[in-house]
Amino acid sequence: MSKLIDYPAATRFDSGDILIKDGTNGTKKITAKNAAIDLAGMVSAEQHRMIWGGRNLGTSVSAEQKAAIRNRTFDNLYIGDYWVINGITWRIWDINYFTHSGDTEFAKPHLVIVPDSALYSHVMNDTNTTEGGYVGSKMYKEGLEQAKTTIKAAFGDMLLTHRDYLTNAVTDGHASAGAWFDSQVELMNEIMAYGTHVYAPANDGVTLPNKYTTGRQQFAAAMLNPSIVNLRYWYWLRDVVSSAGFAGVDSRGIATSNRASDSSGVRPYFLIG
């Protein structure tokens, strides 16, 4: 049975057909299956960040999709949509998340992409130390190289570089300094995954952890569909939680931390545009 809805009130769809009445061009019949596609041009770019699509976009980024990113409309691109490239599912986790961030302003329209599974396993450090913070870790220096190679093979020159503030010193088990670095492929922090710090040390009125970050709010995919964070495997986050460990996501669905020398999943994020 069809429904008649005055545009722009149609914000959710069920199994029935929907008739959208725009007041100018009469009515348009769409179905739940093609609703997101037919809304191209009718939903603002900002609203795309608040809609879960979850659709397979193909095996490569098409010319149309590239144009939709670069012209800032993001037509037919929604949170949860994904490409399957070289056997890996690459999912859209956010849209324009880093706009206006950085010591050098980042202004390029972009998608934040996260794979649906860990690409491989790696240690944060060979021993149980967090000396040097995230930037000083073996993960940062060596452990992300394989991910960068895989991502570049899938997305080529669409991979973007932006400026990010990352921890580079630890004192008494808490982050104590950081700096701006060129960033392409990184581990998420706790805020991006959970929406809050969990294990990262907090200000107790005396100790002031260095918590400056551009990753200041939860990625849209994690907010709209929390199950996307926990896919029944353990993987690293980049927050220093002690003198010996970093934060992570546990396979049992709990926020966790682990010793730096443990080998756990590498599930990074990156920007394309």
N, C-alpha and C positions, 0 to 999 in steps of 0.2 A: 504494500500500500504506500502510495506516495505522500510526502509531506510538503506543505507550502510554507516557506520560511522567508521572511523579508531579509535580504542581504543588508548588513553583514552579520546577522544573528547566527548563521550556521557555523558553529565552532566545533561541534562533535558529530560523528556520524555513526549510525548503526547499520543493520543489515538491509534496511529499507531504502528505496529510492528517495531522493530529496529534490524538490523543486526550489531553486533559488530565484527569488523575485527581486530584481535590482531597481525597479521603479522607472527604468528608462528603456531597457531592451527586452521587456517581457520576462518570461521565465526560461530557465535552463534546467533540463533534467540531467542529473548526474547520479552515479551509484557510489556506494561506500568504497568499492574497489578502486575507482578512479578519482575519488573526491580530491585527494591531495594534488593530483596532476591538474585537474580542472580549476583549481584555485589559483593557479599561476597568474600573477598580476593583480589578484584580489586581496592578497595578504601581504602586509608590509614585511620588509626584510627582517625587522626586529622580531616580528611575531613568529617567523620561521624557527627561532630559537626556542619557542615555547610549545612546539608541536612535535609529537613523536610520530615519525613516519615509519621506520622499520622496513623499508622496501629495498629490494635488490636493484642496484643501479647499473649493473653490468660488470664486465670484466676489464674495463678501463674507463678513465674519465673522458667523456665525449667532448667534442668541440662545443656543443651547446652547454654542457655542464661547466666547462671552463669559463665560457662567456658569462654565465649566470653568476659565477663567483666574482669575476673581475669587474663586472658592471654593477655589482652590489645588490642585485635583485634577489639572488639565490633562488630563482624560480625552480620549482620541482626538486629542491634540496631541503631536507628536513632532518632534525635530530633523529638518530637511529637508522637513517638510510646508510647503505653500505655498498662497497664494491668487493668482489672476490677476484683478487689478482694474484697469480702464481700460487694458488691454493690457500691464500690467507684472506680472511675477512677483515676489511679495513672499514671501520664504522665512524660516522660523523658524531662527534661528542659535543661540539659547540660551534658557534658561528660568531666571528668577530670578537672573540674573548679578549684578545690582547690589544685591541684598538686603543690608541693613545698611550700605551705603556712604553716604558723604557727610558734610559737616560737620553737616547736618541729616539724621538717619537716614532712609533710603529703605526703606520696609517693604511697599510695594504689590506683590502678585504680578504678574508681567509676563513677556512674551515679548520677546526681542530680534529685530528684523526687519531683514533686509538684502535689497535688490533683487538679482535675478539678473544685472543688467547696470547699467552706468553710466547714470544718468538723463540726463546731458548732460556737456559738457566745460567746464572753467573754469580760469583761472589761480589760483595761490595768491596772487601779487602781480603788479602790472604790471611791476615790475623784479625783477632777481635779488637779492632781499634777504629775509631772514627776521627782520628787525627787528620786535620786538613779539611774536615767536613765533606760535603758532597763533591766539591770540586777537587779535593785532594784524594778522593777514593779511586781505587783501581777500576771500579765500575765506570766512573766518569772518564778516566784517562784511556781505558782500553775496552771496557765491557760493552759499550754502546756502539762500537765500530761495526760489528756484524749487523746490528739493527739499521744503522745508517746505510749500509750497502744494500740491504734488502728493500728499504724504503725508497732509495734513489732508483732502484731497478723498477719499482712499481709506479712511481710518480714523476721521475725525471726532474725537469726544471721547474715543476710545480712546487717542490719543497722550498719553503721560505726560511730565511734567517731573520731573527729578531733579537732584540737585546733583552736579557733577563738577569735578575739579581739572584745570585746563588751563594750558598754558604761555603766559605773557604777556611774557616778556623773554628776550633772547638776548645772550650775551657771548662774543666770540671764537668764534662758530660753534656754541656749545652752549647748550641751554636753561639759563637761570640763575635763573628765578623763575616762579611760577605762583600761582593763586588759585582759590577756589571760585566756580563760576558756575552759574546755572540752565541746564539742558541739555535739549534736546528732540531735535535732529537733529545728528549729528556725523560727522566722518570717523573711521574706525577708526585705531588706532595699530598699530605693528608687532607688539606682543604679541598683540593680538586676532586678527590675521591669521596670524602665523607662529608664535606661542608664545614668541617671544624678540625682543629688540632685534637688529637687523642693522646698519643704518647709523647709528642714533642714537649719538652719542658716548658712550664709556664712561668710568668713573672710572679715571684713570691714577695715582692716588695724590696728585695735585696739583690737577687740575681736577675739580670735583664737579658734573656736570650735574644739573639739576633734573629728576629722573625720577619724582617723585611722581605716581601715577596710580591711579585705580580700575580701569582696564583692565589688570589685573595678571596675567591668564591668558588663554589662547587661547579664543576662542569655541568652543562645542561642535561646531558644524557644520564648522569648519575642522579640528578634531581628528578627527572621525569620518569626514570625507570631504574630504581636502586638495584634491581637484580643484575644489571649490567656490570656492576662493580665486582660482585662475587660470582665467579663462574667455576667454583669448586677446584681452584688451584691457588697456590701461594705465590705472591709476587711482591717485588720490592717497591717501596715508596722512598723518596729521597731525604726525608726528614731525619736529622740526628736525634736520637732519643736518649743516648747515654754515651759514656766513653767507649762502649764496646758494641753498640747496636744501632740499627736504623729501623724505621717504621716499615710496615708492610700490610698487605691484605691477606688474610688467612683463608684457607680453602673451606673452612667451616662457617664463613660468613661473619667473622668477628674482626674488629680492628686489632692489629697485633704489632709486635716488633720481633726482631730476631738478631742473632749475633752476626757481626759483619762478615765472618768467614763462611757462613752458611751459603750454599748454592741454591738460589731461588729464582723465580721467574722474572724475566725482563719483559715488561709490558709498557712500552714508552708511548708518549704522545708527540705529535709534530703538527706543523701547520702547512697547509697547501693553499695556493692561490695563483 
